[in-house]
Amino acid sequence: MSNKFELEKSVTDAFLRSKGVTRYKLIRPESDPPDIIVQIGDKLIGIEVTLIHNSQSQIRLENSYIKVFSRVRELLIKSGIDNLVIRVESEKIKGLQMEKCAEVIVNTCLENLNRIGYRRTELIKNPIPGIKKIVAFRMDEAGIIITFDSRSNTFGPLRSDRIESVIEDKIRKLNKAKQEAPKQHSCLEENWLLMTIAGTFYSNYAGVADDRLSISLENCYDRIFVYHEKKNWIKEISAGLKVV
C-alpha cells in the first residue's frame, strides 16, 4: 500500500473492527479533512487519521536501537545462526554505545544457545547500560528477528501535553476546512479524530497518561480516540476547554 489513503483506510478498518463494528463502508472524501468517511447504516462519519509519536527523544532512541538490531542480525548470520527471535528490554540512556550493545546481545545469545528453545527464555538482566533484559526463543522457519520486548514498560504512557498538541492542531485544521467547504461537511453527522500510535513494531506504549484533557481551543470533534494497532487497544479521550 503505497498511497496515503490506502494506509489510512487500513488503519481505520482495523480500528473499527477492534471496536466491534463489522458492517460499514469506507469512502474516499473529496478533500482533506476528513481523511476518510465511514458509512454505518445511513450515518456518515468523517474520520481524521493521524500518527502520534511519544516524543522526538523516543524516536531517536528507537532509531538507535534499530541500528543495534541490524548489527546483531549481521553478526549472528556470520556465526551461522538462522532461526532465532531476540527481544531486548531497553532503557533510555545518553551516549548509547551501539557497537558494544550489539556485541553483548550477540555474545549472550551464542553463550546460551544450547538452552534457547521454542519458549521464551530469559538470557540475562542488566548486562550493559542501555539494556535491562535480553530474552530469546527459536522458531520453525529460518530467519533472525530482533525487536523490543513487548512485555516491557520502558517507554511508558503517552504524555498528555503531546496529545493535547495534536488535538489542537487538528481542531484548527477541521475548523478551516468547514469554513472553506461547508457543503461537504454538512453531510457528515459526526467528526472523529483517530490518533494512532507510531513507532517500531514492538515499541511498548503502556497507554495514555490521562484520558481527560484540557485544551486551549473549543473541541469540534464529536469523539477522539487513541489507537494502538499492534497492541489492539483503544482509549477514548475527553477534551474540554481549558479554564483560564
N, C-alpha and C positions, 0 to 999 in steps of 0.2 A: 504494500500500500504506500504509494509514493506521494499522493497529494493530500493536502491538509484536510479536506472534507472527509475523505475515507478514513483517516486516522480519528477524527472527531466522531464520526459515525460509529466506529468500532468501540471507542471508549463509552459512548452513550448507550450503545447496545448492551455492553457488559454491565454498566451501571443500572440500567432499567431491570435487567434480569436479576441482578443482585437484590433489587428492591422487591422482587416478586412480580413485576409487571411482565406479562407474556404476550399480550395482544396489543400491538401498536404498529405504527408506520413511521419511518424516518424520512423526512423530506428535506431536500436542499433548499435553503432560503434564497431569495433574490439578492439580498445584500446582508452585510455583517455589521452589527449583530442582529439576530442571534446567529450562532454558528450552525445550528441545526433546529428543525422544527419537528416535534413529536406529535403525532395524531393518536390520541387514545379515545376510541369511540368517535364522538363528534367534537371532542375538545382538542384545540391546538395549543401547544405549549412551546414557547421559544426557549432554547437552552444555549447558554453561552458556556463553552468549554475552555478551561484554561489550566495550564500546568503550573504547579506551585512547588517551589523548592524550599527546603527548610531554611537555608541561608547560603550565601556565597562561600562561606568557610566550609560548609558541608559539601558543597560541590567540589571545592578544591581538594578536600580530604578524600572524597570518592575517586577523583581523578588520579590522585597519588597512589591509592591502593590498586586501581586498575592497572597502573604501570607495574606495581609489585607483582600482581597476579599474572600478568603477561610474562614477566621474567621467570616466575615459578614454573609456569607451564613449559617454557622453553627449556629450563634446566631439567625438569622431570622427564621430558621426552628424550633428551640426550642420555638420561640414565636408564632408558628402556621401559619406563612406566607408561602404560597406555589405558588404564581403566580405573581412575581414581576421582572422587569428589572431595574437595577440601573446602572447609568453611572456617573462616577466620573471624573471631570476635575482636574487632579493632577498638582503639581508643584514640581520642583526639590528642595530638601531640605536635608541638612545634619542632621543625627541623627533623622530620621523619627520615631515617636512614633507609632509603628504599632498597638498595642493593643488599644491605645487611638483613633486612626483614625477609627478603626473598630467599636468602641463603638459610636463614633459620627455619623457614617453612619447609623448604626442600629437605634439609638435613633431618628435621623432626619426622617427616614422612618416611624417609629412607631408613632411619634408625628403628622405626616402629612398623615397618612394612609387614612383618610376619603376623602381627596381631590386628591388622586392619582387615575387617571382614565386611559383610554386606549390611551390617547395622552400624549406626552412628557411633563412632569410637572417639572418646576424648583422648588426645595425644599429650597435650602439655598446657600448663597455665603460666601466664606471665613470663614467657621466655625472653622478651626484649621489650623496651619501651615502645609502645605503639601497638602491641598485640597482647590481648588479655587471655585468649584461648585459641587453640587450634584443634579442630575435630575433622575426622575423615571417614569415608566408607567407600567400598568398591561398588561398581555397577556392572551389569552384564555386557553392555555394549562398550566398545573401545572409545576412549576419549578422556581428556583431562578437564575437569571443571573446577575452578577456584572462585569462590564468592564470599560475600559477607555472611556471617552466621545469622540466619533469620530468627533465631531464638533470642538473640541479644537485645538489650535495650540501649545500646550505645548511643544512638542518635536522638533518643527521647522524643517528646511531643513537638508538634509544630507550634511555634510561638504565636501568641495572639496578635502581636504587632505586625507580624509578617502577613497573617491572614487579613487583618484589617486593611493593610495597604493594598492588597489585591482587590478586595471588595470595593474599596473607594474608587480605585482606578476603573473597575468595570461599571460602577454606577455612573460615572461621568460619561463613559462610552455609550451606555444604553440611553441615557437621557438625551445625548446629542443625536443618536440615531432616531429616536422617537420624534424629535423636532424636525429632522430632515426628511423622514419618510413616515408621516403619521398614518397614512392609509394602510401601509404594510403591517404596522404594529397594532392597528386597531382590530385586526382579525385574530390576534393572539389573546387567549383568555388568561394566560399566566406567563410569567418570565421566571426561569430558574437559572441560577448560577451554579455551575458544576466545576469545582476546583479539584483537579486530580493530582495526586502526589507523584512527583517525578524523581528519578534517581536511578542508580544502578539496580540490577534485578533483585538482589537480596538486601538492599538497604532497609534498615529497620526504622520505621516511624511508629512510635507507640500509640499515636492518636493525636488529638488536638489538645492544647493546654487548657482551653476554655471554650465552651460551646455557646456562651452568651457574651457577645462583644459590643463595645460602644464605638461608633464611628462618627466622623465629623460631617457626614452627608446623610440626607434623608434616603432611606433604602427604597429603591424602586423594584427590587426583586421580590417576588412572592415567596420563593423558597431558595435557600442557599445550602449547598452540600459540599462536604469534603469527602472524596472517594479514593480509597487505595485499591487499585485494580488487582495488584498481585496478592495482597493480603485479604482482599474481598470484604473490607469493612467500610461502612458509610456513617458519617456523622452529620446531622443537620445542625446548621448554625443559626442562631437568633441574633440579628444585628439591629440594635436600636440606636437612636440619635444620641450622641454624647451630650450630657448636660454641662453647660459652661457656667 
